[in-house]
Amino acid sequence: MSEYDFAAAYQRILDVTGAASQTALAKALGVKQSTVFDAKRRENIPSGWLVTLVERYGVSPKWIKTGDGPQRITRSLKAVPTQVIFAELGRRWDSFWQALSIQLKAGKPAPGKGIGQEMTALADTPRLAEATGAAKGCAAPNKTEGATA
């Protein structure tokens, strides 16, 4: 028996990542779906997940496990590696374009908001608002350079 309520901690992880399935959670955490299945079977949150949740979502491991204390870890932007910021922005950018592409291929009109408004909305998340403000004037890496088909 673990020292925390696994079901509640697992639900907090789902809420933070926005995952609705084991497959989606595996993708959000960068692990195999079988790893998520095993963690649920054992009722144990792997320490690697907690590290990933801190790095990608700025979430407190203590809050994940117990629900106590602040949800987010507050830290200086200087402590957030640039590659983490751009990785999160890139992930959100890719998700936006993927959804838009599906909509357009289905013959549906583009969303009511303009692309600039959509990206501003993405950047206005608690974790990225500060990062994008500090990164003004810095060009994001071109994700298509060096890409192979």
N, CA and C atoms as an extended XYZ file, in Angstrom:
447
Properties=species:S:1:pos:R:3:atomname:S:1:resname:S:1:resid:I:1 pbc="F F F"
N         0.849       -1.188        0.000 N   MET     1
C         0.000        0.000        0.000 CA  MET     1
C         0.890        1.246        0.000 C   MET     1
N         0.618        2.177       -0.865 N   SER     2
C         1.432        3.389       -0.950 CA  SER     2
C         0.997        4.404        0.095 C   SER     2
N         1.845        5.417        0.285 N   GLU     3
C         1.568        6.432        1.303 CA  GLU     3
C         0.631        7.528        0.800 C   GLU     3
N         0.076        7.361       -0.373 N   TYR     4
C        -0.834        8.345       -0.946 CA  TYR     4
C        -1.968        7.626       -1.670 C   TYR     4
N        -3.025        8.366       -1.948 N   ASP     5
C        -4.185        7.827       -2.654 CA  ASP     5
C        -3.868        7.834       -4.148 C   ASP     5
N        -3.537        6.656       -4.694 N   PHE     6
C        -3.135        6.561       -6.091 CA  PHE     6
C        -4.214        7.094       -7.028 C   PHE     6
N        -5.464        6.712       -6.814 N   ALA     7
C        -6.544        7.121       -7.722 CA  ALA     7
C        -6.664        8.636       -7.786 C   ALA     7
N        -6.550        9.295       -6.648 N   ALA     8
C        -6.639       10.759       -6.620 CA  ALA     8
C        -5.419       11.385       -7.303 C   ALA     8
N        -4.236       10.830       -7.047 N   ALA     9
C        -3.019       11.350       -7.676 CA  ALA     9
C        -3.073       11.149       -9.187 C   ALA     9
N        -3.525        9.996       -9.629 N   TYR    10
C        -3.645        9.703      -11.060 CA  TYR    10
C        -4.624       10.677      -11.710 C   TYR    10
N        -5.717       10.966      -11.034 N   GLN    11
C        -6.698       11.914      -11.574 CA  GLN    11
C        -6.098       13.317      -11.690 C   GLN    11
N        -5.287       13.714      -10.705 N   ARG    12
C        -4.631       15.025      -10.786 CA  ARG    12
C        -3.692       15.076      -11.995 C   ARG    12
N        -3.003       13.970      -12.262 N   ILE    13
C        -2.113       13.914      -13.427 CA  ILE    13
C        -2.923       14.040      -14.713 C   ILE    13
N        -4.046       13.331      -14.799 N   LEU    14
C        -4.911       13.443      -15.977 CA  LEU    14
C        -5.387       14.881      -16.156 C   LEU    14
N        -5.790       15.513      -15.060 N   ASP    15
C        -6.282       16.895      -15.129 CA  ASP    15
C        -5.198       17.849      -15.624 C   ASP    15
N        -3.997       17.713      -15.088 N   VAL    16
C        -2.895       18.607      -15.446 CA  VAL    16
C        -2.494       18.440      -16.909 C   VAL    16
N        -2.423       17.195      -17.372 N   THR    17
C        -1.971       16.932      -18.733 CA  THR    17
C        -3.090       17.077      -19.756 C   THR    17
N        -4.335       17.052      -19.295 N   GLY    18
C        -5.462       17.113      -20.217 CA  GLY    18
C        -5.703       15.786      -20.916 C   GLY    18
N        -5.081       14.732      -20.433 N   ALA    19
C        -5.225       13.411      -21.045 CA  ALA    19
C        -6.545       12.780      -20.625 C   ALA    19
N        -7.188       12.114      -21.585 N   ALA    20
C        -8.465       11.465      -21.302 CA  ALA    20
C        -8.354        9.946      -21.394 C   ALA    20
N        -7.166        9.444      -21.725 N   SER    21
C        -6.982        8.000      -21.857 CA  SER    21
C        -5.548        7.647      -21.483 C   SER    21
N        -5.312        6.348      -21.323 N   GLN    22
C        -3.953        5.891      -21.027 CA  GLN    22
C        -3.012        6.234      -22.175 C   GLN    22
N        -3.505        6.105      -23.396 N   THR    23
C        -2.687        6.409      -24.564 CA  THR    23
C        -2.309        7.888      -24.591 C   THR    23
N        -3.286        8.755      -24.326 N   ALA    24
C        -3.023       10.194      -24.313 CA  ALA    24
C        -2.067       10.555      -23.182 C   ALA    24
N        -2.236        9.914      -22.028 N   LEU    25
C        -1.338       10.189      -20.906 CA  LEU    25
C         0.084        9.736      -21.235 C   LEU    25
N         0.202        8.571      -21.854 N   ALA    26
C         1.527        8.077      -22.242 CA  ALA    26
C         2.212        9.075      -23.168 C   ALA    26
N         1.464        9.603      -24.118 N   LYS    27
C         2.032       10.584      -25.045 CA  LYS    27
C         2.453       11.850      -24.296 C   LYS    27
N         1.608       12.327      -23.384 N   ALA    28
C         1.911       13.552      -22.628 CA  ALA    28
C         3.159       13.386      -21.761 C   ALA    28
N         3.364       12.175      -21.257 N   LEU    29
C         4.504       11.923      -20.372 CA  LEU    29
C         5.729       11.397      -21.112 C   LEU    29
N         5.565       11.075      -22.396 N   GLY    30
C         6.680       10.559      -23.168 CA  GLY    30
C         7.067        9.144      -22.791 C   GLY    30
N         6.058        8.327      -22.438 N   VAL    31
C         6.298        6.933      -22.069 CA  VAL    31
C         5.409        6.031      -22.924 C   VAL    31
N         5.624        4.733      -22.819 N   LYS    32
C         4.783        3.770      -23.532 CA  LYS    32
C         3.458        3.605      -22.797 C   LYS    32
N         2.430        3.233      -23.539 N   GLN    33
C         1.118        3.012      -22.936 CA  GLN    33
C         1.194        1.871      -21.920 C   GLN    33
N         2.046        0.891      -22.175 N   SER    34
C         2.187       -0.225      -21.236 CA  SER    34
C         2.752        0.246      -19.889 C   SER    34
N         3.550        1.306      -19.911 N   THR    35
C         4.089        1.874      -18.667 CA  THR    35
C         2.959        2.472      -17.829 C   THR    35
N         2.018        3.144      -18.497 N   VAL    36
C         0.857        3.701      -17.791 CA  VAL    36
C         0.019        2.563      -17.221 C   VAL    36
N        -0.208        1.523      -18.011 N   PHE    37
C        -0.972        0.362      -17.566 CA  PHE    37
C        -0.321       -0.255      -16.321 C   PHE    37
N         1.000       -0.449      -16.364 N   ASP    38
C         1.721       -1.041      -15.231 CA  ASP    38
C         1.633       -0.167      -13.981 C   ASP    38
N         1.759        1.137      -14.164 N   ALA    39
C         1.671        2.044      -13.004 CA  ALA    39
C         0.288        1.943      -12.364 C   ALA    39
N        -0.744        1.880      -13.191 N   LYS    40
C        -2.104        1.743      -12.644 CA  LYS    40
C        -2.269        0.409      -11.930 C   LYS    40
N        -1.739       -0.654      -12.520 N   ARG    41
C        -1.854       -1.988      -11.924 CA  ARG    41
C        -1.141       -2.029      -10.563 C   ARG    41
N         0.021       -1.399      -10.507 N   ARG    42
C         0.807       -1.389       -9.259 CA  ARG    42
C         0.352       -0.297       -8.290 C   ARG    42
N        -0.494        0.600       -8.784 N   GLU    43
C        -0.938        1.759       -8.005 CA  GLU    43
C         0.250        2.544       -7.467 C   GLU    43
N         1.153        2.896       -8.398 N   ASN    44
C         2.356        3.632       -8.032 CA  ASN    44
C         2.707        4.626       -9.135 C   ASN    44
N         2.900        5.883       -8.748 N   ILE    45
C         3.318        6.920       -9.695 CA  ILE    45
C         4.839        6.841       -9.818 C   ILE    45
N         5.366        6.494      -11.000 N   PRO    46
C         6.823        6.438      -11.157 CA  PRO    46
C         7.471        7.810      -10.950 C   PRO    46
N         8.636        7.823      -10.357 N   SER    47
C         9.328        9.087      -10.088 CA  SER    47
C         9.635        9.837      -11.382 C   SER    47
N         9.874        9.113      -12.465 N   GLY    48
C        10.126        9.752      -13.758 CA  GLY    48
C         8.942       10.592      -14.223 C   GLY    48
N         7.737       10.148      -13.901 N   TRP    49
C         6.541       10.928      -14.256 CA  TRP    49
C         6.556       12.257      -13.512 C   TRP    49
N         6.938       12.203      -12.227 N   LEU    50
C         6.949       13.426      -11.421 CA  LEU    50
C         7.958       14.428      -11.981 C   LEU    50
N         9.105       13.928      -12.417 N   VAL    51
C        10.111       14.801      -13.028 CA  VAL    51
C         9.543       15.434      -14.299 C   VAL    51
N         8.914       14.614      -15.134 N   THR    52
C         8.329       15.114      -16.377 CA  THR    52
C         7.241       16.154      -16.086 C   THR    52
N         6.422       15.901      -15.082 N   LEU    53
C         5.353       16.841      -14.733 CA  LEU    53
C         5.914       18.176      -14.247 C   LEU    53
N         7.025       18.138      -13.529 N   VAL    54
C         7.681       19.378      -13.105 CA  VAL    54
C         8.224       20.109      -14.323 C   VAL    54
N         8.946       19.390      -15.177 N   GLU    55
C         9.600       20.018      -16.330 CA  GLU    55
C         8.610       20.543      -17.365 C   GLU    55
N         7.586       19.762      -17.680 N   ARG    56
C         6.658       20.151      -18.754 CA  ARG    56
C         5.501       21.006      -18.287 C   ARG    56
N         5.055       20.798      -17.046 N   TYR    57
C         3.841       21.473      -16.593 CA  TYR    57
C         4.044       22.352      -15.365 C   TYR    57
N         5.239       22.307      -14.774 N   GLY    58
C         5.526       23.133      -13.604 CA  GLY    58
C         4.709       22.754      -12.384 C   GLY    58
N         4.341       21.480      -12.289 N   VAL    59
C         3.471       21.007      -11.213 CA  VAL    59
C         4.306       20.434      -10.075 C   VAL    59
N         3.881       20.714       -8.864 N   SER    60
C         4.567       20.239       -7.669 CA  SER    60
C         4.348       18.736       -7.475 C   SER    60
N         5.417       17.965       -7.303 N   PRO    61
C         5.268       16.532       -7.037 CA  PRO    61
C         4.453       16.263       -5.764 C   PRO    61
N         4.642       17.094       -4.755 N   LYS    62
C         3.879       16.918       -3.515 CA  LYS    62
C         2.392       17.091       -3.784 C   LYS    62
N         2.048       18.099       -4.582 N   TRP    63
C         0.635       18.321       -4.906 CA  TRP    63
C         0.070       17.140       -5.694 C   TRP    63
N         0.848       16.621       -6.646 N   ILE    64
C         0.386       15.460       -7.426 CA  ILE    64
C         0.065       14.310       -6.479 C   ILE    64
N         0.978       14.001       -5.579 N   LYS    65
C         0.788       12.839       -4.709 CA  LYS    65
C        -0.270       13.046       -3.630 C   LYS    65
N        -0.332       14.244       -3.048 N   THR    66
C        -1.204       14.432       -1.881 CA  THR    66
C        -2.354       15.408       -2.097 C   THR    66
N        -2.209       16.287       -3.065 N   GLY    67
C        -3.212       17.339       -3.248 CA  GLY    67
C        -2.975       18.509       -2.313 C   GLY    67
N        -1.925       18.427       -1.488 N   ASP    68
C        -1.608       19.481       -0.520 CA  ASP    68
C        -0.602       20.461       -1.106 C   ASP    68
N        -0.648       21.686       -0.587 N   GLY    69
C         0.309       22.702       -0.999 CA  GLY    69
C        -0.060       23.300       -2.342 C   GLY    69
N         0.796       24.194       -2.834 N   PRO    70
C         0.505       24.832       -4.126 CA  PRO    70
C         0.618       23.819       -5.268 C   PRO    70
N        -0.262       23.970       -6.257 N   GLN    71
C        -0.239       23.085       -7.415 CA  GLN    71
C         1.007       23.324       -8.257 C   GLN    71
N         1.329       24.584       -8.461 N   ARG    72
C         2.448       24.941       -9.340 CA  ARG    72
C         3.690       25.279       -8.538 C   ARG    72
N         4.813       24.947       -9.119 N   ILE    73
C         6.092       25.352       -8.545 CA  ILE    73
C         6.406       26.708       -9.150 C   ILE    73
N         6.615       27.676       -8.307 N   THR    74
C         6.980       28.991       -8.823 CA  THR    74
C         8.494       29.069       -8.843 C   THR    74
N         8.984       29.468       -9.982 N   ARG    75
C        10.422       29.604      -10.118 CA  ARG    75
C        10.708       30.687      -11.142 C   ARG    75
N        11.865       31.184      -11.060 N   SER    76
C        12.284       32.222      -11.980 CA  SER    76
C        12.314       31.679      -13.395 C   SER    76
N        11.988       32.537      -14.354 N   LEU    77
C        12.049       32.138      -15.751 CA  LEU    77
C        13.468       31.716      -16.113 C   LEU    77
N        14.441       32.304      -15.457 N   LYS    78
C        15.825       31.947      -15.740 CA  LYS    78
C        16.087       30.477      -15.429 C   LYS    78
N        15.287       29.901      -14.515 N   ALA    79
C        15.466       28.499      -14.150 CA  ALA    79
C        14.813       27.555      -15.157 C   ALA    79
N        13.996       28.097      -16.072 N   VAL    80
C        13.345       27.272      -17.082 CA  VAL    80
C        14.212       27.271      -18.334 C   VAL    80
N        14.780       26.126      -18.676 N   PRO    81
C        15.627       26.085      -19.874 CA  PRO    81
C        14.847       26.501      -21.114 C   PRO    81
N        15.501       27.245      -21.974 N   THR    82
C        14.868       27.727      -23.200 CA  THR    82
C        14.295       26.578      -24.008 C   THR    82
N        15.012       25.452      -24.063 N   GLN    83
C        14.510       24.340      -24.856 CA  GLN    83
C        13.199       23.797      -24.296 C   GLN    83
N        12.985       23.887      -22.980 N   VAL    84
C        11.718       23.451      -22.392 CA  VAL    84
C        10.591       24.388      -22.837 C   VAL    84
N        10.884       25.678      -22.827 N   ILE    85
C         9.882       26.660      -23.251 CA  ILE    85
C         9.509       26.433      -24.710 C   ILE    85
N        10.517       26.306      -25.573 N   PHE    86
C        10.239       26.109      -26.994 CA  PHE    86
C         9.606       24.751      -27.264 C   PHE    86
N         9.962       23.737      -26.487 N   ALA    87
C         9.341       22.419      -26.666 CA  ALA    87
C         7.848       22.501      -26.365 C   ALA    87
N         7.499       23.207      -25.284 N   GLU    88
C         6.077       23.356      -24.935 CA  GLU    88
C         5.345       24.185      -25.988 C   GLU    88
N         5.956       25.276      -26.417 N   LEU    89
C         5.333       26.081      -27.475 CA  LEU    89
C         5.194       25.265      -28.760 C   LEU    89
N         6.218       24.497      -29.096 N   GLY    90
C         6.170       23.663      -30.293 CA  GLY    90
C         5.090       22.612      -30.219 C   GLY    90
N         4.951       21.988      -29.043 N   ARG    91
C         3.911       20.970      -28.856 CA  ARG    91
C         2.535       21.580      -29.065 C   ARG    91
N         2.328       22.757      -28.489 N   ARG    92
C         1.029       23.423      -28.628 CA  ARG    92
C         0.815       23.899      -30.065 C   ARG    92
N         1.858       24.373      -30.706 N   TRP    93
C         1.779       24.812      -32.100 CA  TRP    93
C         1.384       23.633      -32.982 C   TRP    93
N         2.063       22.491      -32.772 N   ASP    94
C         1.760       21.296      -33.557 CA  ASP    94
C         0.312       20.854      -33.351 C   ASP    94
N        -0.163       20.886      -32.119 N   SER    95
C        -1.546       20.499      -31.823 CA  SER    95
C        -2.521       21.427      -32.527 C   SER    95
N        -2.237       22.726      -32.496 N   PHE    96
C        -3.106       23.706      -33.141 CA  PHE    96
C        -3.191       23.430      -34.635 C   PHE    96
N        -2.023       23.260      -35.292 N   TRP    97
C        -2.018       23.048      -36.735 CA  TRP    97
C        -2.626       21.715      -37.118 C   TRP    97
N        -2.428       20.719      -36.308 N   GLN    98
C        -3.017       19.413      -36.579 CA  GLN    98
C        -4.542       19.509      -36.544 C   GLN    98
N        -5.085       20.185      -35.542 N   ALA    99
C        -6.542       20.350      -35.434 CA  ALA    99
C        -7.065       21.186      -36.596 C   ALA    99
N        -6.356       22.246      -36.946 N   LEU   100
C        -6.783       23.104      -38.047 CA  LEU   100
C        -6.762       22.332      -39.367 C   LEU   100
N        -5.724       21.541      -39.584 N   SER   101
C        -5.608       20.752      -40.805 CA  SER   101
C        -6.760       19.758      -40.942 C   SER   101
N        -7.112       19.095      -39.853 N   ILE   102
C        -8.232       18.143      -39.866 CA  ILE   102
C        -9.525       18.862      -40.210 C   ILE   102
N        -9.731       20.038      -39.609 N   GLN   103
C       -10.934       20.823      -39.875 CA  GLN   103
C       -11.020       21.220      -41.340 C   GLN   103
N        -9.924       21.717      -41.881 N   LEU   104
C        -9.922       22.186      -43.262 CA  LEU   104
C       -10.084       21.025      -44.244 C   LEU   104
N        -9.451       19.880      -43.966 N   LYS   105
C        -9.588       18.710      -44.833 CA  LYS   105
C       -11.021       18.190      -44.835 C   LYS   105
N       -11.713       18.372      -43.716 N   ALA   106
C       -13.104       17.935      -43.612 CA  ALA   106
C       -14.049       18.945      -44.252 C   ALA   106
N       -13.498       20.021      -44.806 N   GLY   107
C       -14.323       21.032      -45.458 CA  GLY   107
C       -15.001       21.985      -44.494 C   GLY   107
N       -14.561       21.980      -43.258 N   LYS   108
C       -15.130       22.885      -42.257 CA  LYS   108
C       -14.355       24.193      -42.286 C   LYS   108
N       -15.030       25.289      -41.984 N   PRO   109
C       -14.314       26.566      -41.964 CA  PRO   109
C       -13.310       26.605      -40.814 C   PRO   109
N       -12.318       27.460      -40.976 N   ALA   110
C       -11.326       27.658      -39.919 CA  ALA   110
C       -12.020       28.231      -38.693 C   ALA   110
N       -11.430       28.053      -37.511 N   PRO   111
C       -12.025       28.606      -36.292 CA  PRO   111
C       -12.273       30.104      -36.424 C   PRO   111
N       -13.218       30.610      -35.641 N   GLY   112
C       -13.592       32.023      -35.698 CA  GLY   112
C       -12.463       32.964      -35.342 C   GLY   112
N       -11.595       32.546      -34.462 N   LYS   113
C       -10.466       33.397      -34.089 CA  LYS   113
C        -9.417       33.358      -35.182 C   LYS   113
N        -8.680       34.436      -35.305 N   GLY   114
C        -7.564       34.451      -36.240 CA  GLY   114
C        -6.410       33.652      -35.675 C   GLY   114
N        -5.487       33.274      -36.519 N   ILE   115
C        -4.350       32.474      -36.078 CA  ILE   115
C        -3.559       33.217      -35.006 C   ILE   115
N        -3.381       34.501      -35.180 N   GLY   116
C        -2.656       35.279      -34.171 CA  GLY   116
C        -3.342       35.216      -32.815 C   GLY   116
N        -4.670       35.291      -32.817 N   GLN   117
C        -5.408       35.206      -31.554 CA  GLN   117
C        -5.270       33.820      -30.936 C   GLN   117
N        -5.290       32.783      -31.777 N   GLU   118
C        -5.134       31.423      -31.271 CA  GLU   118
C        -3.776       31.253      -30.595 C   GLU   118
N        -2.725       31.732      -31.248 N   MET   119
C        -1.393       31.583      -30.675 CA  MET   119
C        -1.238       32.429      -29.416 C   MET   119
N        -1.862       33.598      -29.395 N   THR   120
C        -1.828       34.417      -28.187 CA  THR   120
C        -2.526       33.685      -27.048 C   THR   120
N        -3.665       33.045      -27.346 N   ALA   121
C        -4.387       32.289      -26.322 CA  ALA   121
C        -3.522       31.150      -25.801 C   ALA   121
N        -2.792       30.472      -26.687 N   LEU   122
C        -1.902       29.400      -26.249 CA  LEU   122
C        -0.791       29.949      -25.366 C   LEU   122
N        -0.264       31.092      -25.742 N   ALA   123
C         0.842       31.680      -24.986 CA  ALA   123
C         0.385       32.235      -23.644 C   ALA   123
N        -0.912       32.475      -23.491 N   ASP   124
C        -1.422       33.049      -22.254 CA  ASP   124
C        -1.704       32.007      -21.178 C   ASP   124
N        -1.185       30.803      -21.330 N   THR   125
C        -1.328       29.816      -20.275 CA  THR   125
C        -0.421       30.229      -19.127 C   THR   125
N        -0.730       29.822      -17.898 N   PRO   126
C         0.068       30.267      -16.747 CA  PRO   126
C         1.552       30.003      -16.909 C   PRO   126
N         1.935       28.870      -17.445 N   ARG   127
C         3.344       28.521      -17.527 CA  ARG   127
C         4.061       29.268      -18.638 C   ARG   127
N         3.348       29.590      -19.721 N   LEU   128
C         4.019       30.170      -20.868 CA  LEU   128
C         3.869       31.680      -20.986 C   LEU   128
N         2.931       32.260      -20.290 N   ALA   129
C         2.729       33.705      -20.413 CA  ALA   129
C         4.014       34.463      -20.087 C   ALA   129
N         4.635       34.095      -18.991 N   GLU   130
C         5.873       34.750      -18.592 CA  GLU   130
C         6.985       34.436      -19.596 C   GLU   130
N         7.026       33.190      -20.051 N   ALA   131
C         8.081       32.770      -20.973 CA  ALA   131
C         8.000       33.500      -22.299 C   ALA   131
N         6.810       33.642      -22.847 N   THR   132
C         6.691       34.301      -24.134 CA  THR   132
C         6.981       35.789      -24.011 C   THR   132
N         6.657       36.371      -22.885 N   GLY   133
C         6.974       37.781      -22.673 CA  GLY   133
C         8.470       37.995      -22.649 C   GLY   133
N         9.185       37.066      -22.021 N   ALA   134
C        10.634       37.186      -21.934 CA  ALA   134
C        11.301       36.829      -23.250 C   ALA   134
N        10.602       36.058      -24.079 N   ALA   135
C        11.212       35.591      -25.322 CA  ALA   135
C        10.883       36.493      -26.505 C   ALA   135
N        10.207       37.616      -26.273 N   LYS   136
C         9.888       38.512      -27.384 CA  LYS   136
C        11.177       38.918      -28.075 C   LYS   136
N        11.121       38.915      -29.373 N   GLY   137
C        12.309       39.258      -30.143 CA  GLY   137
C        13.203       38.062      -30.410 C   GLY   137
N        12.899       36.931      -29.782 N   CYS   138
C        13.658       35.714      -30.038 CA  CYS   138
C        12.867       34.876      -31.021 C   CYS   138
N        13.500       34.455      -32.053 N   ALA   139
C        12.807       33.637      -33.049 CA  ALA   139
C        12.730       32.204      -32.557 C   ALA   139
N        11.559       31.604      -32.701 N   ALA   140
C        11.401       30.196      -32.363 CA  ALA   140
C        12.105       29.371      -33.420 C   ALA   140
N        12.626       28.232      -33.037 N   PRO   141
C        13.310       27.416      -34.037 CA  PRO   141
C        12.348       26.969      -35.117 C   PRO   141
N        12.847       26.904      -36.352 N   ASN   142
C        12.028       26.468      -37.470 CA  ASN   142
C        11.964       24.960      -37.425 C   ASN   142
N        10.777       24.417      -37.124 N   LYS   143
C        10.618       22.993      -36.918 CA  LYS   143
C        10.761       22.198      -38.210 C   LYS   143
N        10.678       22.874      -39.370 N   THR   144
C        10.760       22.131      -40.626 CA  THR   144
C        12.194       22.007      -41.128 C   THR   144
N        13.113       22.790      -40.585 N   GLU   145
C        14.502       22.694      -41.022 CA  GLU   145
C        15.068       21.341      -40.607 C   GLU   145
N        15.653       20.666      -41.550 N   GLY   146
C        16.282       19.398      -41.254 CA  GLY   146
C        15.303       18.260      -41.070 C   GLY   146
N        14.006       18.519      -41.236 N   ALA   147
C        13.009       17.477      -41.067 CA  ALA   147
C        13.075       16.513      -42.244 C   ALA   147
N        12.837       15.268      -41.951 N   THR   148
C        12.805       14.278      -43.013 CA  THR   148
C        11.413       13.733      -43.145 C   THR   148
N        11.049       13.365      -44.359 N   ALA   149
C         9.705       12.847      -44.585 CA  ALA   149
C         9.655       11.370      -44.366 C   ALA   149
